[in-house]
Amino acid sequence: MPFPATHPALERALALQGYAEPTPVQAAVLAADAAGRDLLVSAQTGSGKTVAFGLAAGPTLLEDRDTLGKPGAPLALVIAPTRELALQVNAELTWLYKEAGAVVASCVGGMDPRREQRSLAAGCHIVVGTPGRLKDHLERGNLDPSALRVVVLDEADEMLDMGFREDLEEILDSAPEGRRTLLFSATIARDIATLARRYQRDALRIDTIQRNEPHGDIEYRAMRVAPNEIEHAVVNVLRFFESPGALVFCNTRDGVRHMHAALRERGFSVVGLSGELGQRERTDALQALRDGHARVCVATDVAARGLDLPDLGLVIHADLPVNKAGLLHRSGRTGRAGRKGVSVLIVPYTRRRKAESLLDAAHIEAEWGPAPSADSIRAKDQVRLLEDPILAEAPAEEDLALAAKVLESRSAEAVAAALIRLYRARLPSPEDLFDDPRDSGHPGRSDRPARGERPERGDRFERSEPVGRPARLAPEDVNWFRVTVGRRNNADPKWLIPLICRLGHVTKPDIGSIRIFDNETKFEIARTVEAKFLAAIAATADEDIRIEPSSPPGARAEGGERPAFKKPFKKRDGEAGGEDRPKKPFRKGPPPHKADGKPAGKPAGKPFGKPAGKGGGKPFKGPPRKRD
């Protein structure tokens, strides 16, 4: 549907930007019942909120005038949680109000406050800033709130989560009583409702979030990988999709540094964002992404708040998010403004249940499967090469002349082969990943027997799969350890050995026999490296994988494990389970008698108690009889 009627200057700006239809939140704030009122709006990230509150504020700021006139004290104030989001809002409002002659100033942390002071003193119509910096300018007298007609709180829930309540209250208390207050938030929690009741008058509640179904423009995929191949899986996912913009999430700053270095080493154009970066470094990184000089951004959850990257079609969760809100917030960076996006969860075998619970809590149906293989990536590269737009462009005369000279000394096949080599040279090579044939692509199915297939008799006990010991490691030269992953976690020596080497700082020849059980794996480590191995695993903080000393398989030490298989106990007739076992014959009637008539049993005359001559002497004759 076309845009509802708004101010002519704003309509011209929308037409110049190619806006033909409003998003749901934009249509809602331009409805007749929302005109001139305070608004309490909940909308998803990327739904067009900035243009929405810019259009909603237009009639109040412009009234019946064609332009805003000479700048002076600001007429509108927009508060955003982060400097990146504030700068994005500044850019959006600049083009939206360009036809109306608006001057938009920004006041954000990390920028030169003196330059901002001069901009405010020179006059402006709209101020966009972060709570801390706006409060600072307000207290110093640089920001004059007396002429404010509209105050906008963008992503108010994040500002409260970040501890800006007091700053927001001070700014709102200084604004005139008759202004409009537009509050936008992803969720309307108790704190947001309290803030709205205090600072809004008869606010119209607008809710455009579909809570019972996931984001329709985001495709979710869960890819099961070996725990030591997460980095390789991220490489292959980036290569498989080849999105113009991709965001890789890690849970810690160290994880961001390691992933950033690993991707850069492989030839990706990548930047990293974490809380330890200065403002200049963050600005340069974001500008590289917007200019197309970098294609991948590795970030933590905090560093990605308010981040809006162009052409972001892929989000990769290298580390699983902590909760449902984190999953939705991360994934919401893609699939914005009607564009399609893909959200990929990298799920180690040891964290399958965590991933399932996250997806269930968020009501998300993800497509499960392995990470893209190197062969599948090479196949897609062939398709992309044949569909490259450069092959469809009309050649220039200069290009045709040079091509004729090349073909004079080279065959067409040689030239085409050279073109293919040049195309592949600019692409990072895909990684070879562990391919478990038991992994059917559905969570939880790889360790279950097929329908109609009966498990072996020993499957109810711990059944091991041995891997041979190198000849130079004798039994007396090794000690046994255990790792808390087993057959139920798709344990396989192909990825277990590299994992043990990485966590224990040893090499493959230092590892002897390996035995895989249902819930754990036992392995040998050479005694020559045992001290180094113990120190390395003690310093490893991994909540999913734990390595510790163990007894050899089958050994029943105190508190040890049950033997791998024990023969069932045979029981008597009538008892449940088991088979008959030999038993003494049962005879009816009195006990058999000897020829002298005395019953068979204990020898006649043998006394009870201690024998004579060994501390007792006399035979026991019963209790003494009482005399009269």
C-alpha positions as CSV (number, residue, x, y, z in Angstrom):
1,M,0.0,0.0,0.0
2,P,1.2,3.6,-0.6
3,F,2.4,5.8,2.2
4,P,-0.3,7.7,4.2
5,A,-0.4,11.4,3.6
6,T,2.3,13.3,5.5
7,H,4.1,16.6,5.1
8,P,5.0,17.4,1.4
9,A,8.7,17.9,2.3
10,L,8.9,14.5,3.9
11,E,7.0,12.9,0.9
12,R,9.6,14.3,-1.5
13,A,12.4,12.9,0.6
14,L,10.8,9.5,0.7
15,A,10.4,9.5,-3.1
16,L,14.0,10.4,-3.6
17,Q,15.1,7.5,-1.4
18,G,12.8,5.0,-3.3
19,Y,10.3,4.4,-0.5
20,A,7.1,3.1,-2.1
21,E,5.4,1.2,0.7
22,P,5.5,1.7,4.5
23,T,6.5,-1.0,6.9
24,P,3.9,-2.1,9.5
25,V,5.4,0.2,12.2
26,Q,5.5,3.2,9.8
27,A,1.9,2.7,8.8
28,A,0.8,2.4,12.4
29,V,2.5,5.7,13.6
30,L,0.9,7.5,10.6
31,A,-2.6,6.3,11.3
32,A,-5.2,8.9,12.1
33,D,-5.6,7.9,15.8
34,A,-1.8,8.4,16.3
35,A,-1.7,12.0,15.1
36,G,-0.3,14.4,17.8
37,R,-0.3,11.8,20.6
38,D,2.4,10.3,22.7
39,L,3.3,6.8,21.4
40,L,4.5,3.6,23.2
41,V,5.7,1.4,20.3
42,S,7.2,-2.1,20.4
43,A,8.8,-3.1,17.1
44,Q,11.5,-5.5,15.9
45,T,15.0,-4.4,15.1
46,G,15.3,-3.5,11.4
47,S,11.6,-2.8,11.0
48,G,12.0,0.8,9.9
49,K,11.7,2.5,13.3
50,T,13.9,5.5,12.6
51,V,11.9,6.6,9.6
52,A,8.7,5.8,11.6
53,F,9.4,8.2,14.4
54,G,10.9,10.7,12.0
55,L,7.6,10.7,10.1
56,A,5.5,10.7,13.3
57,A,7.3,13.8,14.5
58,G,7.0,15.7,11.2
59,P,3.6,17.3,11.7
60,T,4.5,18.5,15.2
61,L,7.8,20.0,14.0
62,L,6.8,21.5,10.7
63,E,3.1,22.4,11.4
64,D,1.9,24.3,8.3
65,R,5.3,25.6,7.2
66,D,7.2,24.4,4.2
67,T,10.6,24.4,6.1
68,L,11.8,24.4,9.6
69,G,13.2,28.0,9.3
70,K,16.3,29.4,10.9
71,P,18.0,27.0,13.4
72,G,18.1,27.9,17.0
73,A,17.3,25.9,20.2
74,P,16.5,22.3,19.1
75,L,12.9,21.3,18.4
76,A,13.4,17.6,18.6
77,L,15.7,15.3,20.8
78,V,16.4,11.7,19.9
79,I,18.1,9.5,22.5
80,A,19.8,6.2,21.5
81,P,21.7,3.7,23.6
82,T,25.0,3.5,21.6
83,R,27.1,5.9,19.6
84,E,26.8,3.7,16.5
85,L,23.0,3.7,16.6
86,A,23.0,7.4,17.3
87,L,25.1,8.1,14.2
88,Q,22.9,5.9,12.1
89,V,19.8,7.7,13.3
90,N,21.5,11.0,12.5
91,A,22.2,9.9,9.0
92,E,18.6,8.7,8.5
93,L,17.0,11.9,9.8
94,T,19.4,14.0,7.7
95,W,18.1,12.7,4.4
96,L,14.5,12.5,5.7
97,Y,14.4,16.2,6.7
98,K,16.7,17.5,4.0
99,E,13.8,18.9,1.9
100,A,12.6,20.7,5.1
101,G,15.9,22.4,5.6
102,A,16.7,20.7,8.9
103,V,20.0,21.0,10.7
104,V,20.8,17.7,12.6
105,A,23.5,17.7,15.3
106,S,24.9,14.7,17.1
107,C,26.2,14.4,20.7
108,V,27.7,11.0,21.4
109,G,30.4,9.7,23.7
110,G,33.9,9.3,22.3
111,M,33.5,12.4,20.0
112,D,35.1,15.8,20.5
113,P,32.7,17.6,23.0
114,R,34.0,21.0,22.0
115,R,32.9,20.5,18.4
116,E,29.5,19.4,19.6
117,Q,29.3,22.5,21.8
118,R,30.0,24.7,18.8
119,S,27.3,22.9,16.8
120,L,24.7,23.4,19.5
121,A,25.7,27.1,20.0
122,A,25.3,27.7,16.2
123,G,21.8,26.4,16.3
124,C,20.1,23.2,15.1
125,H,16.6,21.7,14.7
126,I,17.2,18.1,15.8
127,V,19.7,16.7,18.2
128,V,20.6,13.0,18.3
129,G,22.8,11.6,21.1
130,T,23.5,9.1,23.8
131,P,22.2,9.6,27.3
132,G,25.6,10.2,29.0
133,R,26.8,12.9,26.6
134,L,23.4,14.6,26.4
135,K,23.3,14.8,30.2
136,D,26.8,16.3,30.2
137,H,25.8,19.0,27.7
138,L,22.6,19.7,29.6
139,E,24.4,20.2,32.9
140,R,27.1,22.5,31.3
141,G,24.4,24.6,29.7
142,N,25.3,23.8,26.1
143,L,21.9,22.1,25.4
144,D,18.8,24.3,25.7
145,P,15.7,22.1,26.1
146,S,13.2,24.9,26.4
147,A,12.0,24.7,22.8
148,L,11.7,20.9,22.6
149,R,8.4,19.8,20.9
150,V,9.3,16.1,20.5
151,V,11.5,13.7,22.6
152,V,12.2,10.2,21.2
153,L,13.6,7.3,23.2
154,D,15.0,4.7,20.7
155,E,15.5,1.2,22.0
156,A,14.6,2.2,25.5
157,D,14.9,-1.3,26.9
158,E,18.6,-1.4,26.0
159,M,19.2,2.0,27.6
160,L,17.6,0.8,30.9
161,D,19.6,-2.5,30.7
162,M,22.8,-0.5,30.3
163,G,22.1,1.6,33.4
164,F,21.0,4.9,31.9
165,R,17.8,5.3,34.0
166,E,19.0,8.3,36.0
167,D,20.4,10.0,32.9
168,L,17.1,9.5,31.0
169,E,15.0,10.8,33.9
170,E,17.2,13.9,34.3
171,I,16.8,14.7,30.5
172,L,13.1,14.1,30.4
173,D,12.5,16.2,33.6
174,S,14.2,19.1,31.9
175,A,12.0,19.0,28.8
176,P,8.9,21.2,28.6
177,E,5.6,19.7,29.9
178,G,3.7,20.1,26.6
179,R,6.1,18.1,24.4
180,R,5.3,14.8,22.7
181,T,7.2,11.7,24.0
182,L,7.7,8.8,21.5
183,L,9.0,5.7,23.2
184,F,10.3,2.8,21.0
185,S,11.3,-0.5,22.5
186,A,11.7,-4.1,21.4
187,T,9.8,-5.3,24.6
188,I,7.6,-3.5,27.0
189,A,8.9,-4.7,30.4
190,R,7.9,-3.4,33.8
191,D,10.7,-0.8,33.8
192,I,9.6,0.5,30.4
193,A,5.9,0.7,31.5
194,T,6.9,2.6,34.6
195,L,8.9,5.1,32.6
196,A,6.0,5.5,30.1
197,R,3.4,6.2,32.9
198,R,5.7,8.8,34.4
199,Y,6.6,10.8,31.3
200,Q,3.8,10.1,28.8
201,R,0.3,11.5,28.6
202,D,-2.5,9.3,27.3
203,A,0.0,7.3,25.1
204,L,-1.2,5.2,22.2
205,R,0.1,1.6,22.5
206,I,1.3,0.2,19.2
207,D,2.6,-3.4,19.0
208,T,3.9,-4.7,15.6
209,I,5.8,-7.7,16.9
210,Q,4.5,-11.2,16.1
211,R,5.3,-13.0,19.3
212,N,4.0,-16.5,18.5
213,E,6.1,-17.0,15.3
214,P,9.8,-16.4,14.5
215,H,11.1,-13.6,12.2
216,G,9.7,-14.6,8.8
217,D,12.7,-13.1,6.8
218,I,15.3,-15.1,8.7
219,E,16.2,-18.7,7.8
220,Y,17.7,-20.6,10.8
221,R,20.2,-23.4,10.4
222,A,21.9,-25.6,13.1
223,M,25.1,-27.3,12.0
224,R,26.6,-30.1,14.1
225,V,30.4,-30.1,14.2
226,A,33.2,-31.7,16.2
227,P,34.2,-29.5,19.2
228,N,37.7,-28.8,17.8
229,E,36.4,-27.8,14.3
230,I,34.3,-24.7,15.2
231,E,36.8,-22.4,13.6
232,H,36.9,-24.5,10.4
233,A,33.1,-24.6,10.3
234,V,32.9,-20.8,10.5
235,V,35.3,-20.6,7.5
236,N,33.2,-23.0,5.4
237,V,29.9,-21.3,6.3
238,L,31.3,-17.9,5.2
239,R,32.6,-19.5,2.0
240,F,29.4,-21.4,1.3
241,F,27.0,-18.4,1.5
242,E,29.4,-15.6,0.3
243,S,27.2,-12.9,1.7
244,P,28.2,-9.3,1.1
245,G,28.1,-8.7,4.8
246,A,28.4,-11.3,7.6
247,L,28.5,-11.0,11.4
248,V,30.2,-13.7,13.6
249,F,29.3,-13.7,17.3
250,C,31.7,-14.8,20.0
251,N,30.9,-14.8,23.8
252,T,34.2,-13.2,25.0
253,R,36.8,-10.7,23.9
254,D,39.4,-13.4,23.7
255,G,37.2,-15.4,21.4
256,V,36.8,-12.3,19.2
257,R,40.6,-11.8,19.0
258,H,41.2,-15.4,18.2
259,M,38.5,-15.7,15.6
260,H,39.5,-12.4,14.0
261,A,43.1,-13.5,13.7
262,A,42.1,-16.9,12.3
263,L,39.9,-15.5,9.6
264,R,42.3,-12.8,8.7
265,E,45.1,-15.4,8.3
266,R,42.9,-17.4,5.9
267,G,42.4,-14.3,3.6
268,F,39.0,-12.9,4.7
269,S,38.5,-9.2,4.8
270,V,37.5,-9.0,8.4
271,V,37.2,-6.5,11.3
272,G,36.8,-7.2,15.0
273,L,34.5,-5.3,17.5
274,S,34.8,-5.7,21.3
275,G,34.6,-3.5,24.4
276,E,38.4,-3.1,24.6
277,L,38.5,-1.0,21.3
278,G,38.7,2.7,21.4
279,Q,36.2,4.9,19.6
280,R,38.6,5.7,16.7
281,E,39.2,1.9,16.1
282,R,35.4,1.2,16.3
283,T,34.6,4.0,13.9
284,D,37.3,2.8,11.4
285,A,36.0,-0.8,11.6
286,L,32.4,0.2,11.0
287,Q,33.4,2.5,8.1
288,A,35.3,-0.4,6.5
289,L,32.2,-2.5,6.6
290,R,30.0,0.2,5.2
291,D,32.5,1.0,2.4
292,G,32.8,-2.7,1.4
293,H,36.5,-2.9,2.3
294,A,35.6,-5.5,4.9
295,R,33.0,-8.2,4.5
296,V,33.1,-10.0,7.9
297,C,32.7,-8.5,11.4
298,V,33.5,-10.6,14.5
299,A,31.9,-9.1,17.6
300,T,30.6,-9.8,21.1
301,D,27.0,-9.2,22.1
302,V,27.7,-5.9,23.8
303,A,29.8,-4.5,20.9
304,A,27.1,-5.4,18.4
305,R,24.3,-3.5,20.2
306,G,22.6,-1.0,17.9
307,L,24.7,-2.2,15.0
308,D,23.1,-1.8,11.6
309,L,25.3,-3.0,8.8
310,P,24.3,-2.7,5.1
311,D,23.7,-5.9,3.2
312,L,24.1,-8.0,6.3
313,G,22.7,-11.3,5.0
314,L,24.5,-13.8,7.3
315,V,24.8,-14.1,11.1
316,I,27.0,-16.9,12.5
317,H,26.8,-18.0,16.2
318,A,30.4,-19.3,16.6
319,D,29.6,-19.5,20.3
320,L,26.0,-20.4,21.3
321,P,24.1,-17.5,22.8
322,V,23.5,-17.5,26.6
323,N,19.7,-17.4,26.4
324,K,16.7,-17.0,24.1
325,A,16.9,-13.2,24.1
326,G,20.5,-13.3,23.0
327,L,19.6,-15.7,20.1
328,L,16.8,-13.4,18.9
329,H,18.9,-10.2,19.3
330,R,21.9,-11.6,17.4
331,S,19.8,-13.0,14.6
332,G,17.8,-9.8,14.4
333,R,20.9,-8.1,12.9
334,T,19.9,-9.7,9.6
335,G,16.6,-10.0,7.8
336,R,16.0,-6.3,8.1
337,A,13.6,-4.0,6.2
338,G,12.2,-6.9,4.2
339,R,15.5,-8.4,3.1
340,K,16.2,-12.1,3.6
341,G,18.9,-13.4,6.0
342,V,20.4,-16.6,7.3
343,S,21.2,-17.3,11.0
344,V,23.6,-20.2,11.5
345,L,24.2,-21.9,14.9
346,I,27.5,-23.8,15.1
347,V,26.6,-26.6,17.4
348,P,29.5,-28.8,18.8
349,Y,28.4,-32.4,19.5
350,T,28.8,-31.8,23.2
351,R,26.3,-28.8,23.2
352,R,23.5,-30.3,21.1
353,R,21.0,-30.2,24.0
354,K,21.8,-26.6,24.8
355,A,21.1,-25.6,21.2
356,E,17.8,-27.6,21.2
357,S,16.6,-25.9,24.3
358,L,17.5,-22.4,22.9
359,L,15.6,-23.1,19.7
360,D,12.6,-24.5,21.6
361,A,12.4,-21.6,23.9
362,A,12.5,-19.1,21.0
363,H,9.8,-21.2,19.0
364,I,12.3,-21.5,16.1
365,E,12.3,-24.4,13.7
366,A,15.9,-24.7,12.5
367,E,17.2,-26.9,9.7
368,W,19.7,-29.3,11.2
369,G,22.6,-30.7,9.2
370,P,26.4,-30.8,8.9
371,A,28.5,-27.8,8.1
372,P,29.2,-27.3,4.4
373,S,31.9,-29.6,3.0
374,A,34.8,-28.5,0.9
375,D,33.4,-30.3,-2.1
376,S,30.0,-28.5,-1.8
377,I,31.8,-25.1,-1.6
378,R,33.8,-25.8,-4.7
379,A,30.7,-26.8,-6.5
380,K,29.0,-23.5,-5.6
381,D,32.2,-21.6,-6.7
382,Q,31.7,-23.1,-10.1
383,V,28.1,-21.9,-10.3
384,R,29.1,-18.5,-9.0
385,L,31.9,-18.2,-11.6
386,L,29.6,-19.0,-14.5
387,E,27.0,-16.5,-13.2
388,D,29.5,-13.7,-12.5
389,P,28.1,-10.4,-13.9
390,I,31.6,-9.6,-15.4
391,L,31.0,-12.4,-18.0
392,A,27.8,-10.7,-19.2
393,E,29.2,-7.2,-19.5
394,A,29.7,-5.8,-23.0
395,P,33.5,-5.6,-23.6
396,A,35.1,-2.3,-24.5
397,E,37.1,-1.8,-27.7
398,E,40.3,-1.6,-25.7
399,D,39.5,-4.9,-23.9
400,L,38.8,-6.6,-27.2
401,A,42.1,-5.5,-28.7
402,L,44.0,-6.8,-25.8
403,A,42.1,-10.1,-25.8
404,A,43.0,-10.6,-29.5
405,K,46.7,-10.1,-28.6
406,V,46.4,-12.7,-25.8
407,L,44.7,-15.2,-28.1
408,E,47.5,-14.9,-30.6
409,S,49.9,-16.6,-28.3
410,R,47.6,-18.6,-26.1
411,S,44.7,-21.0,-26.8
412,A,41.2,-20.2,-25.6
413,E,41.3,-23.1,-23.1
414,A,44.6,-21.7,-21.6
415,V,43.1,-18.2,-21.2
416,A,39.9,-19.7,-19.6
417,A,42.0,-21.8,-17.2
418,A,44.0,-18.7,-16.2
419,L,40.7,-16.8,-15.6
420,I,39.6,-19.6,-13.3
421,R,42.9,-19.6,-11.4
422,L,42.6,-15.8,-10.9
423,Y,39.0,-16.2,-9.6
424,R,40.0,-18.9,-7.1
425,A,43.1,-17.0,-5.9
426,R,41.0,-14.3,-4.4
427,L,38.8,-16.8,-2.5
428,P,39.9,-18.4,0.9
429,S,40.3,-22.1,0.6
430,P,37.6,-24.2,2.3
431,E,38.5,-26.5,5.2
432,D,38.1,-30.3,5.2
433,L,35.8,-31.2,8.1
434,F,35.2,-34.4,10.0
435,D,32.3,-36.2,8.4
436,D,30.6,-38.6,10.8
437,P,28.5,-41.1,8.8
438,R,26.3,-41.6,11.9
439,D,25.2,-38.0,11.8
440,S,21.9,-38.0,10.0
441,G,21.4,-34.3,10.3
442,H,18.6,-34.6,12.8
443,P,19.4,-33.8,16.5
444,G,19.7,-36.8,18.7
445,R,19.3,-39.4,15.9
446,S,22.9,-40.3,15.3
447,D,23.3,-42.5,18.4
448,R,19.9,-44.4,18.1
449,P,19.3,-47.7,16.3
450,A,17.2,-47.5,13.1
451,R,13.5,-48.5,13.3
452,G,13.2,-52.3,13.6
453,E,16.9,-52.7,14.4
454,R,17.6,-54.4,17.7
455,P,20.7,-53.2,19.6
456,E,23.3,-55.8,20.6
457,R,23.1,-57.5,23.9
458,G,26.1,-55.6,25.3
459,D,24.7,-52.1,24.4
460,R,23.0,-51.7,27.7
461,F,26.5,-51.7,29.3
462,E,29.6,-49.6,28.6
463,R,30.9,-51.1,25.3
464,S,34.2,-49.8,24.2
465,E,35.8,-49.3,20.8
466,P,39.6,-49.7,21.1
467,V,42.1,-47.8,19.0
468,G,45.5,-49.6,18.7
469,R,48.5,-48.4,20.7
470,P,51.7,-47.5,18.9
471,A,54.3,-50.1,19.4
472,R,56.7,-47.9,21.3
473,L,54.2,-47.2,24.2
474,A,54.2,-50.2,26.5
475,P,51.5,-50.6,29.2
476,E,54.1,-49.7,31.9
477,D,55.0,-46.5,30.1
478,V,51.5,-44.9,30.1
479,N,48.8,-43.7,32.4
480,W,45.0,-43.6,31.7
481,F,42.8,-40.5,31.5
482,R,39.2,-39.9,30.7
483,V,37.4,-37.2,28.7
484,T,33.7,-36.5,29.3
485,V,32.5,-37.2,25.8
486,G,31.5,-40.5,24.4
487,R,29.6,-42.3,21.7
488,R,26.4,-40.3,22.5
489,N,28.4,-37.1,21.5
490,N,29.5,-38.7,18.2
491,A,33.0,-39.3,19.7
492,D,35.5,-40.4,17.1
493,P,39.3,-40.6,17.2
494,K,39.5,-38.4,14.1
495,W,38.5,-35.4,16.1
496,L,39.2,-36.6,19.6
497,I,42.9,-36.9,19.1
498,P,43.3,-33.3,17.8
499,L,41.1,-32.2,20.7
500,I,43.2,-34.0,23.3
501,C,46.4,-32.6,21.7
502,R,45.0,-29.0,21.8
503,L,43.7,-29.2,25.4
504,G,46.7,-31.1,26.8
505,H,49.5,-29.5,24.8
506,V,50.8,-32.9,23.6
507,T,51.3,-34.5,20.2
508,K,49.7,-37.5,18.5
509,P,52.6,-39.9,19.3
510,D,52.1,-39.2,23.0
511,I,48.6,-40.7,22.9
512,G,48.3,-44.4,23.2
513,S,45.2,-46.6,23.2
514,I,41.7,-45.0,23.1
515,R,38.5,-46.6,24.2
516,I,35.2,-45.0,23.5
517,F,32.2,-45.7,25.8
518,D,28.7,-44.3,25.7
519,N,29.2,-41.3,28.0
520,E,33.0,-41.0,28.2
521,T,36.3,-41.9,26.5
522,K,39.4,-43.3,28.1
523,F,42.8,-42.9,26.6
524,E,46.5,-43.4,27.5
525,I,49.1,-40.7,27.8
526,A,52.8,-41.4,27.9
527,R,54.4,-40.9,31.3
528,T,57.2,-38.8,29.8
529,V,54.7,-36.0,29.1
530,E,52.2,-36.6,31.9
531,A,53.3,-33.6,34.1
532,K,53.0,-31.2,31.2
533,F,49.6,-32.8,30.2
534,L,48.2,-32.4,33.8
535,A,49.3,-28.8,34.0
536,A,47.7,-28.0,30.6
537,I,44.3,-29.6,31.4
538,A,44.3,-27.9,34.8
539,A,44.5,-24.5,33.1
540,T,41.8,-25.3,30.6
541,A,38.3,-23.8,31.4
542,D,35.9,-25.7,29.2
543,E,32.4,-26.2,30.6
544,D,31.5,-28.9,28.1
545,I,34.7,-31.0,28.0
546,R,36.6,-32.1,31.1
547,I,39.8,-34.3,31.2
548,E,40.9,-36.0,34.4
549,P,43.0,-39.1,35.5
550,S,41.2,-42.4,35.3
551,S,41.7,-46.1,36.0
552,P,42.2,-48.5,33.0
553,P,39.1,-49.7,31.3
554,G,37.6,-52.7,33.1
555,A,39.6,-52.1,36.3
556,R,37.2,-52.1,39.4
557,A,38.9,-49.8,41.8
558,E,37.2,-48.4,44.8
559,G,34.4,-46.2,43.5
560,G,35.3,-47.3,40.0
561,E,33.1,-48.2,37.1
562,R,31.2,-51.4,36.6
563,P,32.8,-54.0,34.4
564,A,31.8,-53.9,30.7
565,F,29.7,-57.0,30.9
566,K,28.7,-59.4,33.7
567,K,27.0,-62.7,33.2
568,P,23.4,-62.6,34.4
569,F,22.7,-64.3,37.8
570,K,20.7,-67.5,37.4
571,K,17.7,-67.8,39.7
572,R,15.5,-70.6,41.0
573,D,12.2,-71.8,39.6
574,G,9.4,-69.4,40.1
575,E,11.7,-66.4,40.5
576,A,11.6,-63.6,37.8
577,G,14.3,-63.8,35.2
578,G,17.3,-66.2,34.7
579,E,17.5,-69.9,34.2
580,D,17.4,-72.9,36.6
581,R,20.6,-73.5,38.5
582,P,21.7,-76.7,40.2
583,K,20.2,-77.2,43.6
584,K,20.1,-79.9,46.3
585,P,17.4,-82.5,45.9
586,F,14.4,-82.1,48.2
587,R,13.0,-85.2,50.0
588,K,9.6,-85.4,51.7
589,G,9.2,-87.1,55.2
590,P,11.4,-87.3,58.3
591,P,15.2,-87.1,58.0
592,P,17.0,-90.3,57.2
593,H,18.1,-92.5,60.1
594,K,21.2,-94.6,60.7
595,A,21.2,-98.2,61.4
596,D,21.4,-97.7,65.2
597,G,18.2,-95.6,65.1
598,K,19.8,-92.3,65.9
599,P,19.1,-89.5,63.6
600,A,21.7,-88.5,61.1
601,G,23.4,-85.1,61.6
602,K,26.0,-84.0,64.1
603,P,28.2,-86.8,65.6
604,A,26.6,-88.2,68.7
605,G,28.2,-87.2,72.0
606,K,30.2,-84.3,70.6
607,P,29.8,-81.4,73.0
608,F,28.8,-77.9,72.1
609,G,31.1,-75.1,73.1
610,K,34.8,-75.2,73.6
611,P,36.6,-78.6,73.5
612,A,38.2,-80.0,76.6
613,G,41.7,-78.9,77.3
614,K,41.4,-75.7,75.3
615,G,40.1,-73.2,77.8
616,G,36.8,-74.8,78.5
617,G,37.2,-78.4,79.6
618,K,33.8,-79.6,80.6
619,P,31.1,-80.0,78.1
620,F,28.1,-77.7,78.3
621,K,25.1,-79.4,80.1
622,G,22.6,-76.6,80.0
623,P,21.7,-74.0,82.7
624,P,22.1,-75.0,86.4
625,R,19.0,-76.3,88.1
626,K,17.7,-74.5,91.1
627,R,17.5,-76.3,94.4
628,D,14.5,-76.3,96.6
